[in-house]
Amino acid sequence: MPAHPSPHRPISRRSVLRGGLGALAAAGFGGPLLTACGGDGGSGGDGKEMSFWNFYGPSDDGGAQSKWFVDVAEQWNANNDVKVKLRYFPGRDYQNGTTLQTAFQSGEGPDIFLISPGDFLRYANGGVLQDLSGSLTGEAKNDYLPGLLDARSVDGKVYGLPMEVEPLAMYYSEAAFTKAGLSEADLPKTWEQTLDVAQKLTGKSQNGVMFETLPGYYQNFTWYPFLWQGDGSVITDGKVTFDSPAAANALKFWQDTINNKVAPRKVLGTGGGDVVANLGSGAVALQQSGIWAVADMTAQAKNFKYGIIPLPTPDGGKPATDLGGWAFVANSKGKNPEAAAKFITWALASTDAEGVERQRQWNTVVKTNVPPRKSVQQAADAKGSFESGVLKTFAEQVAPTGKPEPRFPPEVYQPIADAIQACQLNNADPAKAAADAAQKIDTFLQTYQGAPII
């Protein structure tokens, strides 16, 4: 069965019930997902309150990102009968845990929630995403960067609106380089140079380089660029292409950083995307993370001197990064999916001056990322947001090499995740791990009947 099924092909209930969630899948996740409705976590009984699950606010620290979410909810609530109630979850629990899956399994799915492209098909194939097209004006749709809505659409219907675009790069500590007798000329451009420089940066209390070690969608997201740099892919034209030298080499590169003892087996803070807890604490000298870390460092480590460089490439490889970004989606089985859709399009796609400014604040003030909308990018440029410093590097050198984060169903994501973990932390043979993953993905695709995999 091709990975790009024909339009309107019925989704196989079996494909939703199977795999990707381990024991949770066996417990029947697929069934309740298809009939999930709002409960404690979802809408109020009269449909006058919509729950919005997220990992930003209202948080205990009450930071700028939390305040943005609170302000958006309060502004909506002041002008609408159907209210939004925010429910906060710690980022690690939400992003790599089973918070959402468990909720939908028990029929307690939220009305509005955040998902990444990597987890889109789990919910799209489960039939629980509300079509936002009816609330999205043509002007708003055209305001998004070309192709950006594709990863959140099925059969021309838009099921999620991205709030950001987040390319990945390498962050480095200026002090660590100076202490090791290294200069800007030593900033690595290749994998081999990275291993060499990391060796010189590694000391008793500092690792030279760091990549995510926690399994999950985020780790996969951060690993894909290294696959692409060698012209590798997971699926091409409906066929599995993961059993390749490019995949094996990318797995081996991450493995080499651990085997050479220049990278930690465990990361600090909330994970590999937390630059403040890892690079900022002096625990590592080079760290892969995303553009969001610029705002984090400004807020929590403003005196720390650092720079960024594009991700290193293999010899003869091509530059590549992953363009991630979370999206607002609505539960089609909730108590008031139409109101949820209107809230999402108002919050993220309003084209009036207030709506553009709301998005500019999120994309360049309280958080740093590439705006997903043309009008917001223009507003950011007018403020000089990307004219200097690391954000200029992101805009001019990193983002242009990006590819959209793939949207894979759990049965495709999981074998890749297993291969990364096996090679990175358990010293598995990279070629065999890639071949084993490819075999599992190929077996799944023979019966896959869900939305197109892109």
HELIX and SHEET records of a PDB file:
HELIX    1   1 ARG A   13  LEU A   17  1                                   5    
HELIX    2   2 ALA A   23  ALA A   26  1                                   4    
HELIX    3   3 GLY A   30  LEU A   34  1                                   5    
HELIX    4   4 ALA A   64  ASN A   79  1                                  16    
HELIX    5   5 GLY A   91  ASN A   96  1                                   6    
HELIX    6   6 THR A   99  GLN A  105  1                                   7    
HELIX    7   7 PRO A  117  ASP A  119  5                                   3    
HELIX    8   8 PHE A  120  ASN A  125  1                                   6    
HELIX    9   9 SER A  133  SER A  135  5                                   3    
HELIX   10  10 GLY A  138  ASP A  143  1                                   6    
HELIX   11  11 ASP A  150  ARG A  152  5                                   3    
HELIX   12  12 GLU A  174  LYS A  179  1                                   6    
HELIX   13  13 GLU A  184  ASP A  186  5                                   3    
HELIX   14  14 TRP A  191  LEU A  201  1                                  11    
HELIX   15  15 TYR A  217  GLN A  229  1                                  13    
HELIX   16  16 PRO A  245  ASN A  259  1                                  15    
HELIX   17  17 ALA A  293  GLN A  300  1                                   8    
HELIX   18  18 PRO A  337  ALA A  349  1                                  13    
HELIX   19  19 ALA A  353  GLN A  361  1                                   9    
HELIX   20  20 TRP A  362  VAL A  366  3                                   5    
HELIX   21  21 LYS A  374  ALA A  382  1                                   9    
HELIX   22  22 GLY A  389  THR A  393  1                                   5    
HELIX   23  23 PHE A  394  VAL A  398  3                                   5    
HELIX   24  24 ALA A  399  THR A  401  5                                   3    
HELIX   25  25 PRO A  410  ASN A  426  1                                  17    
HELIX   26  26 PRO A  430  LEU A  445  1                                  16    
SHEET    1   A 5 LYS A  83  TYR A  88  0                                        
SHEET    2   A 5 GLU A  49  ASN A  54  1                                        
SHEET    3   A 5 ILE A 112  ILE A 115  1                                        
SHEET    4   A 5 ALA A 327  ALA A 330 -1                                        
SHEET    5   A 5 LEU A 161  PRO A 162 -1                                        
SHEET    1   B 2 SER A 153  VAL A 154  0                                        
SHEET    2   B 2 LYS A 157  VAL A 158 -1                                        
SHEET    1   C 3 LEU A 286  GLY A 290  0                                        
SHEET    2   C 3 LEU A 168  SER A 173 -1                                        
SHEET    3   C 3 TYR A 306  ILE A 309 -1                                        
SHEET    1   D 2 ILE A 235  THR A 236  0                                        
SHEET    2   D 2 LYS A 239  VAL A 240 -1                                        
SHEET    1   E 2 THR A 321  LEU A 323  0                                        
SHEET    2   E 2 GLY A 402  PRO A 404  1                                        
END                                                                             
